[in-house]
Amino acid sequence: MIEIIKRNKLLAVVSLTYIFLFIAMPDKAYLSVKNSIYYIIEMLEIMPVIFILTSIIEAWVPKEVIINGFGEKAGIKGSIFSFLLGSFSAGPIYAAFPICRMLLKKGASIVNVVIILSAWAVIKIPMLANEAKFLGLRFMGIRWILTVISILIISYIVAVFVKKEDIPIQKENNLSKIIGINIKKQYCIGCGLCEKLMPQYFKVVDKKAKWKEAALNDIQINKLKGIMDKCPVKAIDFRREEIICKNSNRNIKCN
Amino acid sequence: MDIFTVSLWGVTGVAFIASLVENKEKTFDSMKIARGMMINMIGEIIGILFLIGLILTFIPPEVIKDILGKSNLFISTFISAFVGSITLIPAFVAFPLVGSFVDAGASTVPAVAFLTTLTMVGIVTFPLEKHEFGLKFAVIRNVLSFVFAIIIALTMGVIM
């Protein structure tokens, strides 16, 4: 019970307010419900379709093809790819951090990384639909155009000031032995896909996936690679032997 | 349902069937993600929607109009941009919230500033960004995003 309240602080506060109102000022409470109804109905109409559309896009847009197309490629083509990658991905801006780091290692430019991050944050096809519904098509359209222009300008300015040497990138040692699974908690959105696909290894506890400590052999490691690719925010990674742990960052524990 | 929503359902329905025909397993996996995302957010969504009712009841439209419509546009835009930078609600639930303010008579300029900084500027996620990309990158990107959010908002005020 306490857990549920903790996870839904906003809902708990709002519910308490309503309970209080229904006792103290019933007329105000009714008015509040009446005021909310319009937005609740609108939301119910559009919410399922947005989530479904987001997931279908996520499943079918060939992100790997886009990512592999980056390389040293610069110029307009790279920027267009960046816009596409950002626009067709699900999740909040920080979900883009791991992918952008990977792209930097692969040779993507600072300009393109900033474009991906920004487009990821503001330009989402399903979100544009939501915006158009509640604020109007014209509002959405104009804001979209202005945002795209701004993102381009921002990315070029960032690239003037920040050089690649300013970005901390550690070398990864792919040869060391895999000893387990590491889940980057900050990125996990708790969608539960890993648990549904491999319940013997993963469990979602308190909205975050957890790795059930278990022994690994080669076959299982291969299976787990598939799960890693399916993870929508790429939060699952192999935990490797000591060497990596020392290099790896402060936030991600290596216990 | 308005035409817009109906057509969105139509497009999604077609995409869903195409996806199902192409690869059943992949489609079901993606539906599992959709369900997980919805379950994760439903508490917050319901909370925000009922909060809108409370706001509209206790803050009369005239007050919203006065503060976010008629008062100094630069100050209200700047404050909205700042609030957007530190707020942690998903953009998804922000649209009905902002929509309710605009319906009540708030100017669209602060509304745009809030929506843009909400998604592009992340003070809460700043430590994470700094850790991944370095201090310089994180500071410059966030500051520029904040400045451009205000530029976008003011430009929209001129166009609309």
Contacts between the chains, C-beta under 8 A, distances in Angstrom:
chain1	res1	chain2	res2	distance
A	7	B	43	6.9
A	8	B	43	3.7
A	8	B	44	7.2
A	8	B	47	6.8
A	10	B	43	7.4
A	10	B	44	5.9
A	10	B	47	3.8
A	10	B	48	7.0
A	10	B	51	7.3
A	11	B	43	4.6
A	11	B	44	7.0
A	11	B	46	5.9
A	11	B	47	3.8
A	13	B	47	7.7
A	14	B	47	4.8
A	14	B	50	4.9
A	14	B	51	5.3
A	14	B	54	7.1
A	15	B	50	7.9
A	17	B	54	6.3
A	18	B	50	6.7
A	18	B	54	7.9
A	28	B	57	5.7
A	28	B	58	7.5
A	31	B	53	7.8
A	31	B	57	4.8
A	32	B	50	7.3
A	32	B	53	3.8
A	32	B	54	5.0
A	32	B	56	7.5
A	32	B	57	4.4
A	33	B	50	7.7
A	33	B	53	5.9
A	34	B	53	7.3
A	35	B	52	6.8
A	35	B	53	4.0
A	35	B	56	4.2
A	35	B	57	5.7
A	36	B	49	5.5
A	36	B	50	5.1
A	36	B	52	5.6
A	36	B	53	3.1
A	37	B	53	7.8
A	39	B	49	5.2
A	39	B	52	5.3
A	39	B	53	7.8
A	39	B	96	4.7
A	39	B	99	7.6
A	39	B	100	6.3
A	40	B	49	5.0
A	40	B	50	8.0
A	42	B	96	6.8
A	43	B	45	6.6
A	43	B	49	6.0
A	43	B	96	6.0
A	45	B	1	5.5
A	45	B	5	5.1
A	46	B	5	5.6
A	46	B	8	7.0
A	47	B	38	7.2
A	47	B	45	7.0
A	48	B	38	7.3
A	49	B	5	7.6
A	49	B	8	5.5
A	49	B	9	5.3
A	49	B	12	4.9
A	50	B	92	7.2
A	51	B	34	4.4
A	51	B	35	7.9
A	51	B	37	5.5
A	51	B	38	5.1
A	52	B	12	5.6
A	52	B	16	6.5
A	52	B	31	7.1
A	52	B	34	5.1
A	53	B	8	7.6
A	53	B	11	7.7
A	53	B	12	4.7
A	53	B	15	6.9
A	54	B	34	7.0
A	54	B	37	7.3
A	55	B	30	4.1
A	55	B	31	6.5
A	55	B	33	4.7
A	55	B	34	3.9
A	55	B	37	7.4
A	56	B	12	7.3
A	56	B	15	5.2
A	56	B	16	6.3
A	56	B	19	5.4
A	56	B	27	7.6
A	56	B	30	5.7
A	58	B	30	6.4
A	58	B	33	6.8
A	59	B	19	7.0
A	59	B	26	5.5
A	59	B	27	7.1
A	59	B	29	6.9
A	59	B	30	3.8
A	59	B	33	7.9
A	60	B	19	6.4
A	60	B	26	7.8
A	90	B	33	8.0
A	90	B	37	7.7
A	92	B	90	6.9
A	92	B	125	7.8
A	93	B	119	6.8
A	93	B	120	7.3
A	93	B	122	5.9
A	93	B	125	6.7
A	94	B	122	7.0
A	94	B	125	4.6
A	94	B	128	5.5
A	94	B	129	7.1
A	97	B	128	6.6
A	97	B	129	6.7
A	97	B	132	4.7
A	97	B	133	7.6
A	98	B	132	7.8
A	100	B	132	7.7
A	100	B	133	7.6
A	101	B	132	5.7
A	101	B	133	7.6
A	110	B	137	7.8
A	113	B	133	7.9
A	114	B	141	6.1
A	117	B	141	7.1
A	118	B	120	6.0
A	118	B	145	7.0
A	121	B	119	4.3
A	121	B	120	4.8
A	122	B	91	8.0
A	122	B	116	6.7
A	122	B	119	4.8
A	122	B	120	5.7
A	124	B	91	7.7
A	127	B	91	5.7
A	127	B	92	6.7
A	127	B	95	7.9
A	129	B	4	7.7
A	129	B	8	5.4
A	130	B	91	7.9
A	130	B	92	6.3
A	130	B	95	5.0
A	131	B	95	5.3
A	131	B	115	7.7
A	132	B	4	6.4
A	133	B	2	7.8
A	133	B	4	6.2
A	133	B	5	6.5
A	133	B	95	7.4
A	134	B	95	4.3
A	134	B	96	5.2
A	134	B	98	7.2
A	134	B	99	3.4
A	135	B	95	6.5
A	135	B	98	6.7
A	135	B	99	5.3
A	135	B	102	6.4
A	135	B	108	7.9
A	135	B	111	7.5
A	137	B	4	7.3
A	138	B	160	7.2
A	139	B	108	6.6
A	139	B	156	7.9
A	139	B	160	7.2
A	142	B	156	5.8
A	142	B	159	5.7
A	142	B	160	6.6
A	143	B	112	5.9
A	143	B	115	7.4
A	143	B	116	7.6
A	143	B	152	6.8
A	143	B	156	6.3
A	146	B	152	4.5
A	146	B	155	5.7
A	146	B	156	6.5
A	147	B	116	6.9
A	147	B	152	6.2
A	150	B	148	4.2
A	150	B	151	6.9
A	150	B	152	5.7
A	153	B	148	7.1
A	154	B	141	7.2
A	154	B	144	4.6
A	154	B	145	6.4
A	154	B	148	5.8
A	157	B	140	7.6
A	157	B	144	5.9
A	158	B	137	7.0
A	158	B	140	5.3
A	158	B	141	5.5
A	158	B	144	6.6
A	161	B	136	7.0
A	161	B	140	5.3
A	162	B	134	7.6
A	162	B	136	5.3
A	162	B	137	4.8
A	162	B	140	6.1
A	166	B	134	5.1
A	166	B	136	4.9
A	166	B	137	6.4
A	167	B	133	5.3
A	167	B	134	4.9
A	167	B	137	6.1
A	168	B	133	7.9
A	168	B	134	5.5
A	186	B	128	5.7
A	189	B	36	7.8
A	189	B	37	7.1
A	189	B	40	6.8
A	190	B	36	7.0
A	190	B	40	5.6
A	191	B	32	7.6
A	191	B	33	5.0
A	191	B	36	3.5
A	191	B	37	5.9
A	191	B	40	7.2
A	192	B	32	7.2
A	192	B	36	4.4
A	193	B	29	6.7
A	193	B	32	5.6
A	193	B	33	5.5
A	193	B	36	6.6
A	196	B	32	5.4
A	197	B	29	7.5
A	207	B	40	6.4
A	230	B	29	6.6
A	232	B	33	5.8
A	249	B	131	6.2
A	250	B	131	7.6
A	251	B	128	7.6
A	251	B	131	6.3
